Amino acid sequence: MAPEIYNDEIFDRSVDGYSFGVILYEMLEGVQPFHLKTPEEAVKLMCLEKKRPPFKIKNLLSDQPFLRSSQDWIEFVATVQNKDGGKTLLSFHDVYMALEIYNDEIFDRSVDGYSFGVILYEMLEGLQPFHPKTPEEAVKLMCLEKKRPPFKIKVRSYPPDLKELIDECWHSEPVVRPTFSEIITRLDKVCCNCSKQGWWKDTFKLPWYGSLALNL
C-alpha cells in the first residue's frame, strides 16, 4: 500500500508502481520489507516515516542481460517505490496495469491485486502475457479486449490453486479480485499443502527454475 493510500490522501496510478516495487523487493530478498517486524510496524515505517528496507542479497543475477548486477535491481526497485512520488516506471505499455487505469476510469486498491496476478502468471510461465507479442499489443488484448493469456505449462507442474488465484486477481471486474489479506491467506494454504505433498521438491517445477538453480 502506497503512503498516499495509507494516509487517506488523493492518489493516482503511481500507486501501482509503488506496489510493484515492494513485490519486486520481496522476490529479490525472499522476505517482506522489515520482515522481523509485524506487517503493521513495517507499513508504518514505510508510509509514515518513509523508510525503506535494506538490500542484503549478494550479486546472484549478474548473468541476466537486462539487469547486470544486483545493484541494477536495487536502483530499479528504488525507482518504482520512490517515497517522494511522481516518479514511476509504469506506462500505458505495462501489462501490469489494470484495465480501469488503462481506460482512465475510476479505480481503487484492487488494481494492486490485478498487478500481482500478472506477476504470479509470469513466475509460473516464465514469460510475459501473450509472449512473443509486444507489451503494447499485450496490454491492449488484456485491457481493451479483456482477454487473458493461456497457461501453457502442464497443470501438474504447479499447484492448481495458483491458477485459480491468478484468474481471480486479474479478473476484469474489480469486485472479484481478492484483497491482499485474502491473497496471503491463500498463498499460505498453498505453501502448507505443497509442503505436505512434497510439491516444492518433486513437482513444482517452474520453467525458469533450472537455469536459476545453476547460478545459486
C-alpha positions in Angstrom: 0.0 0.0 0.0 1.4 3.4 -1.1 1.8 6.1 1.6 -0.9 8.3 0.0 -3.5 5.4 0.3 -2.4 4.6 3.8 -2.7 8.3 4.8 -6.1 8.6 3.1 -4.9 11.2 0.6 -5.7 11.7 -3.0 -3.8 9.1 -5.1 -3.2 8.3 -8.8 -1.9 5.4 -10.9 1.6 5.8 -9.5 0.4 3.7 -6.5 0.8 0.7 -8.9 4.4 1.5 -9.3 4.9 1.6 -5.5 3.2 -1.8 -5.0 5.2 -3.3 -7.9 8.4 -2.1 -6.3 7.6 -3.7 -3.0 6.7 -7.0 -4.7 10.0 -6.9 -6.6 11.8 -6.4 -3.4 10.2 -9.4 -1.8 11.0 -11.5 -4.9 14.6 -10.3 -4.7 15.2 -10.7 -1.0 12.8 -13.6 -0.3 11.3 -11.7 2.7 8.8 -8.9 3.3 10.2 -5.4 4.0 11.4 -5.2 7.6 10.4 -8.9 8.0 11.4 -9.1 11.6 8.7 -6.6 12.4 5.0 -7.1 12.2 3.2 -6.1 8.9 1.6 -3.2 10.9 5.0 -2.0 12.1 6.5 -2.3 8.6 3.8 -0.3 6.9 4.1 2.4 9.4 7.9 2.6 8.8 7.3 2.9 5.1 4.2 5.0 4.9 4.6 7.3 7.9 8.4 7.5 8.4 9.1 7.0 4.7 11.9 4.5 5.5 12.9 1.7 3.1 14.2 -1.8 4.0 17.9 -2.5 3.3 19.1 -4.8 0.5 21.0 -7.7 1.8 21.4 -10.0 -1.2 24.6 -10.9 -3.0 25.0 -10.4 -6.7 23.2 -13.5 -8.0 21.8 -12.0 -11.1 25.0 -11.0 -13.0 24.2 -13.2 -15.9 20.9 -11.5 -16.7 21.3 -9.3 -19.8 18.7 -6.8 -18.7 20.0 -6.4 -15.2 23.7 -6.9 -15.0 24.0 -6.8 -11.2 22.0 -6.7 -8.0 22.8 -3.0 -7.9 20.7 -2.6 -11.0 17.9 -4.4 -9.3 18.3 -2.1 -6.3 18.1 1.0 -8.4 15.2 -0.3 -10.3 13.2 -1.2 -7.2 14.1 2.1 -5.5 12.7 4.0 -8.5 9.3 2.3 -8.6 8.8 2.6 -4.8 10.1 6.2 -4.8 8.9 7.7 -1.5 8.6 11.2 -2.9 6.1 10.1 -5.5 5.8 11.4 -9.1 8.5 9.1 -10.5 7.2 5.8 -11.8 8.2 3.3 -14.4 4.7 2.3 -15.3 3.3 3.5 -18.7 0.4 2.6 -20.9 2.6 -0.2 -22.3 2.8 -2.0 -19.0 1.0 -5.3 -18.8 0.7 -4.9 -15.0 -1.8 -2.1 -15.4 -5.4 -2.9 -14.6 -7.9 -2.2 -17.3 -9.7 0.5 -15.3 -6.4 2.5 -15.1 -5.7 1.9 -18.8 -9.2 3.1 -19.7 -8.8 6.2 -17.5 -11.7 5.1 -15.2 -12.3 5.4 -11.5 -10.2 2.8 -9.7 -9.4 1.5 -6.2 -6.8 -0.6 -4.5 -7.9 -3.7 -6.2 -5.6 -2.7 -9.1 -2.8 -3.9 -6.9 -4.3 -7.4 -6.9 -4.6 -7.3 -10.7 -0.8 -6.4 -11.0 0.0 -9.2 -8.6 -1.9 -11.7 -10.7 0.1 -10.8 -13.8 3.3 -11.1 -11.9 2.3 -14.5 -10.5 1.5 -15.6 -14.0 4.9 -14.6 -15.2 6.5 -16.5 -12.3 4.7 -19.7 -13.4 5.1 -19.4 -17.1 8.5 -17.7 -17.3 7.1 -15.2 -19.9 5.1 -12.1 -20.1 1.4 -12.5 -21.0 0.9 -13.2 -24.7 4.6 -13.6 -25.4 6.0 -13.0 -28.1 3.6 -10.1 -28.7 4.9 -6.7 -27.8 3.9 -5.2 -24.4 1.8 -2.7 -26.3 -0.1 -5.4 -28.1 -0.4 -7.5 -24.9 -1.9 -4.7 -22.8 -4.5 -3.9 -25.5 -5.5 -7.5 -25.5 -5.9 -7.6 -21.7 -7.4 -4.1 -21.1 -9.4 -3.4 -24.2 -10.5 -6.9 -25.4 -10.4 -8.4 -21.8 -8.5 -11.4 -23.0 -6.2 -13.4 -20.8 -3.1 -15.4 -21.9 -3.3 -19.2 -21.8 -1.4 -21.4 -19.3 1.0 -23.4 -21.4 2.9 -25.3 -18.7 1.5 -28.6 -17.5 -1.0 -28.3 -14.7 0.9 -30.9 -12.6 3.9 -28.6 -12.6 2.3 -26.2 -10.2 -0.4 -26.2 -7.5 -3.8 -25.8 -9.3 -4.9 -23.4 -6.6 -2.4 -20.9 -8.0 -4.2 -20.8 -11.4 -7.5 -20.1 -9.7 -5.9 -17.3 -7.7 -4.4 -15.7 -10.8 -7.8 -15.9 -12.6 -9.4 -14.0 -9.7 -6.6 -11.5 -9.3 -6.6 -10.3 -12.9 -10.4 -10.5 -13.3 -11.9 -7.7 -15.4 -14.4 -7.0 -12.6 -12.6 -5.3 -9.6 -15.1 -6.7 -7.1 -14.0 -10.3 -7.9 -10.3 -9.6 -7.1 -9.2 -10.8 -3.7 -7.7 -8.4 -1.2 -4.0 -8.9 -0.3 -5.1 -10.3 3.1 -7.0 -12.9 1.2 -4.1 -13.5 -1.2 -1.7 -14.0 1.7 -4.0 -16.5 3.4 -4.5 -18.5 0.2 -0.8 -18.5 -0.6 -0.1 -19.7 3.0 -2.5 -22.5 2.4 -0.8 -23.4 -1.0 2.6 -23.5 0.8 1.2 -25.7 3.5 -0.4 -28.1 1.1 2.7 -28.3 -1.1 5.0 -29.0 1.8 2.7 -31.9 2.9 2.6 -33.3 -0.6 6.3 -32.7 -1.5 5.3 -30.3 -4.3 8.1 -27.9 -3.9 10.9 -30.5 -4.3 9.4 -33.0 -6.7 6.6 -31.4 -8.6 6.5 -27.7 -8.5 9.0 -27.1 -11.4 8.8 -23.6 -12.8 10.1 -23.2 -16.4 12.9 -20.9 -15.4 13.9 -22.8 -12.2 16.6 -24.9 -13.8 18.7 -22.1 -15.1 18.3 -20.1 -11.9 19.4 -23.0 -9.7 22.6 -23.3 -11.6 23.5 -19.8 -10.7 22.8 -20.2 -6.9 
